[in-house]
Each structure stands twice: as structure tokens, then as C-alpha cells.
């Protein structure tokens, strides 16, 4: 199974629950049987079951695709933020042919940012969840760029999972504040570039306000930037700029430094601090994430995953995916040799004479016998397993699924295609179908007796 983080495991478990809630229960007998064999509490077994189903049904791969889509979505939004920031700088300074109205430029640089920042903070404080349109756009882009049908439940599962600890606002807050930080840094970069390569004059204009108002506003806004070393225009410079005196060189530089300082202190710094704050809360809250076992879908699993008595009889014979036989238990975890047959008729005398140390598991001809054996093999996996099949029968889906599941329970497995009873012959086409099916399952088969291999581990 692909390496998963603790958040990935919870995420996939929630996604499997949502999938079953909307589309009905999945075929999960083998998953439940494996989960029951896992030592742990109900939470551990629920996760084990869900992760096995997610791996089988392709949801683990879909999660990887969703993450790739999320990264691509962030890249696209970051590019958009860079372009938007450049647009803010151009809108603030203009083409350099006309004087720059400093307070109009300041509004162009910080106005929209300030409005959306206040909106985000108010939503966080009063609503508990911020309606961050950029964050929701990112989630939408992530799902669209994933292009995987199995990813349909991943975004809703992530939202529901994070809502229980109110982590949505911090994750979306990282996205929103981070993108605004990129946009403002882009604006600052272009602002400095334009000021370094063009000669701008700065003025302020008013019809109803007096010059004292602009002097006070300039000094107030420049107080914090001045602590960081940014110049602040003097009172005489402010009054002169209001009168259109653009030829004073040191006034140009003072206004430019003041504009940059205000952008850094009141635009970039708050977004940077909020991004770091949201990231810190996200990191701390992520460690406390857990599943809510009272949710519909989880509560019903208690009786199946935590039976009051550990009795035999757990597995169904037909998993959805047949073409994967995962590696069985390691040799150090298994012992013994086992022979089992599938649906033999009375024309095959059974069992054959077995060497010492080889156990006969009988003939699997009923649902209950399959469940009982599969549960025993899960608890006590054999080192060698031989599955005897009658090649006169067609290799149907149910038989192949059972063979694959038996093989997953043993360290090494061989399929014994029995010879035809006396006076009969095997159909070559049907035998070819068996060979093709077993090759697809990547299992070894033999038409001769495998009992020597079963006894000694070699032929």
C-alpha cells in the first residue's frame, strides 16, 4: 500500500464512509476479516478496513491525483496573484506622464486588500468559519484538476473531517492570506522597479478637506514605517506637494519611501503574520484530528469489526478486483503446509494420500466452509498452500476471486489443475482459459502432483 500520512488515513476513511453513504455498502467481507485480525480498538479496525477498500478500489491513487491537482491549483492561483499584484502597482503609479496622487495610489494598493481582510476577520470572529472565496476556489480547482472519478468524495470528506475541529478556517486562511501575500509582494517588487527606472512626481489633491488633514494623515500612517527606517515626508513637503511643487528632489524620495513603507507595514506585514498564525493553528489542530465513530456508517461497523466473541466465519468469496494477488505473509510469520480443493465432484477421490506434516483443509463447496477457512488462514497463515481445482469447470469470477484471496493468506501458493478422471479428457480451450486466468493473477500452477513441494518446499 502507498505510504500515507495520518491525515491521509483519516481522510480516506471519511471518504469511504461518504461513498458508502451515497452509493450503498461496498463489498467488504475480506476487508472486515483483515480488520478483525488486526490487533487494536474499533478506531484502528475501522481505519484498517477503509484503507484496504480504498487501496482496492483506487481511492488511494485518486488521493494522489487530488493532491497533484491541489498543487497545480495553487500554482495557477499564485500566478494569478502575481499578475494581480503587478496590476495594482501599475494602477497606483500610472505611466509616469502625470503626477501620482499619493493617497489615490495608496488606495489602489491597499484598498481592496483592506476590505477583504476586514471581511475575513469578521467572518472568522462572528461566523466561526470564513467564507474565503479564494480558498473555496482552490478546493474547486483541486477537484477539477484531479480528473479522477474516484476523487469525487475526497473534497467533501476533507471538509467534513476538518470541520469537526474547525480546521477549515485555518487551512483556507493559509491559502487566502498566502495568496494575498504573494500579490502584495508582487506589487512591492514592481513598485520598486518602476520607481527605480522612472521619475515620478507625487501630489495630493482635495476639494473639501484642508491641508492639515493630509499632514496629519501622512504623519500618522508614517509613524510605524518610520520605526523600520522608512522616510516620512515633513510637514513642509506635504504642504508643498499639495501646491503642485514637484521639483523638490528629496520630496520625491520621501514620498516614494513613505508609500513603500505603508505598503509593507499595513499590507504585507499583516498578511504575513496571519499566514504564519493560520499555519501554526493548522499544524497544532491537525495533530488532534480524529474520526467521529458516532457518524452514520461508522456506528454500524462496531458489531462486524468488534464481535463479542471471536468466532469463525467471516469472508465472502467475491471481491470486486480479481487481478491482484498481494504478497502473502513473510516466511517468518507462517508455518506448515496446507492442501485445499475447490468444488470437486465425487469423480475425484479426495483427499489423496498426504505426506506427514501436510494438512488437508477439505473441499470448499459452501459459503460457510470458505469463511471458516479464510478466517483460520488469516490468523495462522501457512508457509505453503496448494489449491486443487477441476479444470473441467470454467474459471469463473467467483472461483478466481477465492483463489486470489486464499493466495493472499499464504507465504507461497501453487494451483493444482487436477487431471481428468479416468476415461475423460480435458478440453484444451478451457485449460487455456485457466492458464490465462492464473497468469493474470500471477500464480504458479502445475498439472502434476505438487505434494513433494508441499511437504519439503522444493520439487
C-alpha angles and dihedrals in degrees: 000000000000114000108262133191120232088256090052091053093052090043094053092045090054091045092053089050091052092047092053091044092056103031103029132254118327125230095267110152094116091043091053092046092053091045091052089052090055114093110235147079127295093274091055093049093047090053092046091052094047094047092050090051091045092053092046096048097043099253093125090058089045089055090055090050091048091053090050088051090049091053092047090048091053090050091052092047090047090053089049089050092051092050091045092050090051088051091053091054093049091047091050099049103027122198097316093245094102130041117271116243098222097207093045088050090049091051091050091052100042109014101089092036091053094048093050092043092055089046091051093048093047090049090050094049102039105024097036090222123063116228090223106180093191091052093049089047088055092052090048092050091048091056094044094047093048091070093192123127090211090059094068094100097039099084094046090045092052092049093049093045094051095043091067090067094028091244094138092085093052095048092046089042090058089051097046099042092040092054092047089049090054091048093050093045088052089050091049093049094050091042091057091044093052093046090049094052103033136051111236129186120208128213139160124216134193141164104193104023127078128234091251089065092057093044091053093044093049093049093046095049091045096052097087096039089051089063087060093051101264115142120244121206113249122239091260091052092051093050092045091051089054089056092052097254098154100156096079102107098198089051090058091053093044093052091046091051091046092051092049092046093051090049091051097044101039100029114026100030096054092048091048093049092046091049091052091044093051091046091052092050090046093052093048095045095045090064090059096050115125141158123267102230091191090070118111108268095031097059092056091057096064096084092046098044100034104037116184089235127027099237129163125257116074117131136084120210104231120067116180096242116055103169100078127075105181118208112282127228118308117262091250089059097049138057142174133035127265135193120199133170130209121221101328120175126222092267088079111069106224141234106021120218104288128209118241113281095029116112125211112222093186129227120319104220103140140049092245094052090051093050093048095050095044091052091050092048091050090055097038110023115196122231091225129024130184118194113198117209134181106235090198086078121073116256094248125187095257094053093047091049090052092048091050092049093048090050091053088059097056135065092228130010137190128186116223112208100201122225118251117268117263113293094019134095132212119247108246094213093050091047088052089053089055092050092050093048094048091046088054089052089048092234128144118238137187136190093202125075111287095191094109090054090045091053102040105018093243138064 
